[in-house]
Every structure is written in structure tokens, then in C-alpha cells.
Amino acid sequence: MTEYTVEFVGTGETIEVADTETVLGSCIEAGIAQEYSCRVGMCLACSAEIVEGEVTQPAARGLTDEEAEEYALTCMARPQSDLKLDRGKYPPSIEDEEATAAGGDTDGADGAAADDD
């Protein structure tokens, strides 16, 4: 088991996370307030942008393969190196869905809006 340092950008918070543990689990143990909901990699509430480092998160079903390279779902993400994460940052797909729900222009977000039928 290897431990890595996880730094949360802009907060001054740093924790040690084993490569066998999730970032969220370690946050909870350390008393760090990390937003989450489903804890199964679907809701994206625990999303963070990966500023530096690498994670493994094979069960992060809420992210596309491309998004999983740039964003971590902390409930699923296990560090593979020291990390810098920017919490509360969401992948473009979620931003597109929010804009659609608010009636904004999606700039080609194919099928992201629900039918109003």
C-alpha cells in the first residue's frame, strides 16, 4: 500500500490517501467537508478537476472516458500519484445539462435536453 498527498487547491487542505482508499473516504475520515451524494460514481456531486496527478476510477460511470482524464469523482477516485484537486469543478457535460435545463444555448450538446412532450 502506497500513500499519496492530496492537496485541495485554494483551501489549504491536504490529506494523505492510500492507493487502496478513495479520496472521499479519506476526506470523511479527516473531517474535510467534501460534497457527495450517491457514493457510486453516478451523480457527479463529488466531482473535482484534476490539476496535477493521476487517479484510477474504473467505476466512475458518470464520466465519459475523456472526462475521467481531467476530472475525478472523489467517491471512486483512488490516487496513483500525489494529487492537486480543485473541488466543485464539473465536467463540460454537466455544465451543458445545466444550461439546457435553464433554457440556455447548448452549442451542440446532442440530445442533452429532455423532451417536453
Residue pairs with C-beta under 8 A, 6 or more apart in sequence:
1 18
1 19
1 20
2 18
2 19
3 16
3 17
3 18
3 19
4 16
4 17
4 18
4 19
4 53
4 79
4 80
4 81
4 82
4 83
5 14
5 15
5 16
5 17
5 82
5 83
6 14
6 15
6 16
6 17
6 23
6 26
6 79
6 82
6 83
6 84
6 85
7 13
7 14
7 82
7 83
7 84
7 85
8 14
8 32
8 48
8 84
8 85
8 86
8 87
9 51
9 84
9 85
9 86
9 87
10 86
11 87
13 32
15 26
15 27
15 30
15 32
16 26
17 23
17 26
17 78
17 79
17 83
18 26
19 78
19 79
19 80
20 78
21 78
22 74
22 75
22 76
22 77
22 78
23 34
23 48
23 55
23 72
23 74
23 77
23 78
23 79
23 83
23 85
24 34
24 36
24 39
24 46
24 74
24 75
24 77
27 33
27 34
27 74
28 34
34 46
34 74
34 87
35 45
35 46
35 87
35 88
36 45
36 46
36 74
36 75
37 43
37 45
37 46
38 45
38 75
39 75
40 59
40 61
40 75
41 57
41 59
41 60
41 61
41 62
41 63
41 73
41 75
41 76
42 61
42 62
43 62
44 62
44 63
44 73
44 90
44 91
44 94
46 73
46 74
46 75
47 71
47 72
47 73
47 74
47 88
47 89
47 90
47 91
47 94
48 71
48 72
48 74
48 85
48 86
48 87
48 88
48 89
49 70
49 71
49 72
49 85
49 86
49 89
50 69
50 70
50 71
50 72
50 83
50 84
50 85
51 84
51 85
51 86
52 82
52 83
52 84
53 79
53 80
53 81
53 82
53 83
53 84
54 79
54 80
54 81
54 83
55 72
55 77
55 78
55 79
55 80
55 83
56 77
56 78
56 80
57 63
57 68
57 72
57 73
57 76
57 77
57 78
58 76
59 76
60 68
60 72
60 73
60 76
60 77
62 73
63 71
63 73
63 91
64 91
64 93
67 91
67 92
67 93
70 91
71 89
71 90
71 91
72 83
72 85
74 85
74 87
93 109
93 112
96 106
96 107
96 109
96 112
97 109
97 112
99 105
99 106
99 109
100 106
100 109
100 112
100 113
101 113
106 112
106 113
